[in-house]
Amino acid sequence: MKKNVMLITPPYHCGVVESAGRWPNLGFLYIGGELEKHGYEIDFYDAMSKFHDYDQIRERIKRSKPDFIGVTAITATIVDAVKVLEVAKEEIPGIVTIIGGVHPTFMYAEILERSSNIVDYCVIGEGEHTMPELLNMINSGGEKKSVNGIAYIEDGNVVKTVVRPFVSDLDSLSPAWHLADWNDYPLYFIDNSKVAILSSSRGCIHKCSFCSQHKFWQGSYRDRAPEKFVAEIEHLFDKYGINVFFIADEYPTNDRERWVQILDLLIKKDLGIHILLETCVGDIIRDEDIINRYREAGVLFIYLGVESTDNQKLIEFKKETRFEDSKKALQIVRDAGMIVESSLILGAPDETPESIKETLKLAKEYNADFMHFLLIAPWPYADLYDKLEPYIEVWDYSKYNLVEPIIKPVSMTRDQLMKEVLNCYKKYYMNKMPEWASMKGNDLKRSCLIRGMKAIMENSFLKDHMKGLGGMPKGVMKMMEKMTDNQEN
């Protein structure tokens, strides 16, 4: 008899990336595809993108009546992920509950010890091969320790099995694209858009001290064949009408020769699509001579995490680039007619009002189209955690989202820190919007910038936080209304 597996995204919202648009959970589509190969029926329920609440989630679980339920979690979503499983246990007492993702990979012991009556298994690392083996073992009444890459409670103790090797051939995996309800995934600043998120590689060779990706991937890096990656884009375009593609890779441009092959294949296909990606400063400088091919291939938007304007702080963060490098890379992307987004991390223990003002001053020199002033999150598995732990004032993981002040700097309160960050946003964009209003010769970029800013103001965390300061500044609102009116006319 076929078994029903429900994969649910936790209904977590903090107004960060979702302010620009929505896209499906790629990990679940990959896992769903591998489970289908083993005969399981999959119910992919993107409660987050549907903005469903717990009453709706409860009803959906009751209707679906799954045998297994899986959720995924980063640190900020772990509270909601466990709550979803709790609801499932209440509705279906015999259901098997499974949780995976970055946070459970590192914090499985804490999760199991705190929620042993809710969470049956944690999947550690990649889940595509682990999930079918785990479910097959449960169905056959096999030995838990035979499944690599899981953790569970046995006789009151946390048991972690042997670490599972990473998938050696990424092209052997088959994401179940048919599970997604593509109408749930628009990009707010492009009309009639459908967004897919896809992967051309996995891994990260960089060692940023505030991050987890290098640890999660254990310093490894694997990539897919350019032909198969581009064929996947063409398939999604032809079958589902996807016209915006967000490349999920931490580092898609690592191998220049491979990346050039991808660009050339996309240029040859000429699908008329838009591509959003994240990469590093060094690769943009490396590719200055071919940056126009990025745009020709459909790349519209590039995110570069410059993280700081202070070279000493960049050394502390273990970033391999310095202020002038980042400034140059941002300009290269901007000059090529693409939208460049970046972020700066604020709120370390030594932060002061003066250091934030200096950061804002230099951020204007960086001159990214969109700049985010993020508050450092003390993820408990990051290298920087031990240094930050004495300054933590908030222990609720749901606040660890880069927009809530968790750390109290020595010379500031968290309220003061938040006000300074909001002031950075206000002053930065008051400076940028006149530039957008007068932009000539690139109507697509101008439209995306204006509509993207409107989406941020309407959907992001800034809207709620600004309420405590009397709402969005009137000057910002008037300028945005004028630009929007001009854009529509």
Stockholm file with secondary structure:
# STOCKHOLM 1.0

chainA/1-489         MKKNVMLITPPYHCGVVESAGRWPNLGFLYIGGELEKHGYEIDFYDAMSKFHDYDQIRERIKRSKPDFIGVTAITATIVDAVKVLEVAKEEIPGIVTIIGGVHPTFMYAEILERSSNIVDYCVIGEGEHTMPELLNMINSGGEKKSVNGIAYIEDGNVVKTVVRPFVSDLDSLSPAWHLADWNDYPLYFIDNSKVAILSSSRGCIHKCSFCSQHKFWQGSYRDRAPEKFVAEIEHLFDKYGINVFFIADEYPTNDRERWVQILDLLIKKDLGIHILLETCVGDIIRDEDIINRYREAGVLFIYLGVESTDNQKLIEFKKETRFEDSKKALQIVRDAGMIVESSLILGAPDETPESIKETLKLAKEYNADFMHFLLIAPWPYADLYDKLEPYIEVWDYSKYNLVEPIIKPVSMTRDQLMKEVLNCYKKYYMNKMPEWASMKGNDLKRSCLIRGMKAIMENSFLKDHMKGLGGMPKGVMKMMEKMTDNQEN
#=GR chainA/1-489 SS CCCEEEEECCCCCCSSGGGTBCCCCHHHHHHHHHHHHTTCEEEEECTTTTTCCHHHHHHHHHHHCCSEEEEECCGGGHHHHHHHHHHHHHHCTTCEEEEESHHHHHHHHHHHHHCTTTCCEEECSCCTTHHHHHHHHHHHTCCGGGSSSEEEEETTEEEECCCCCCCSCGGGCCCCGGGSCGGGCCBTTSTTCCEEEECSEEECCCCCTTCSHHHHTTTCEEECCHHHHHHHHHHHHHHHCCCEEEECCSCTTSSHHHHHHHHHHHHHHCCCCEEEEEECHHHHHHTGGGHHHHHHTTEEEEEEEEECSCHHHHHHTTCSCCHHHHHHHHHHHHHTTCEEEEEEEECCTTCCHHHHHHHHHHHHHHCCSEEEEEECCCCTTSTTHHHHGGGBCCCCGGGTTTTSCCBCCTTSCHHHHHHHHHHHHHHHHHHHHHHHHTCCSCHHHHHHHHHHHHHHHHHSHHHHHHHTTTSSCHHHHHHHHHHHHHHHC
#=GC SS_cons         CCCEEEEECCCCCCSSGGGTBCCCCHHHHHHHHHHHHTTCEEEEECTTTTTCCHHHHHHHHHHHCCSEEEEECCGGGHHHHHHHHHHHHHHCTTCEEEEESHHHHHHHHHHHHHCTTTCCEEECSCCTTHHHHHHHHHHHTCCGGGSSSEEEEETTEEEECCCCCCCSCGGGCCCCGGGSCGGGCCBTTSTTCCEEEECSEEECCCCCTTCSHHHHTTTCEEECCHHHHHHHHHHHHHHHCCCEEEECCSCTTSSHHHHHHHHHHHHHHCCCCEEEEEECHHHHHHTGGGHHHHHHTTEEEEEEEEECSCHHHHHHTTCSCCHHHHHHHHHHHHHTTCEEEEEEEECCTTCCHHHHHHHHHHHHHHCCSEEEEEECCCCTTSTTHHHHGGGBCCCCGGGTTTTSCCBCCTTSCHHHHHHHHHHHHHHHHHHHHHHHHTCCSCHHHHHHHHHHHHHHHHHSHHHHHHHTTTSSCHHHHHHHHHHHHHHHC
//
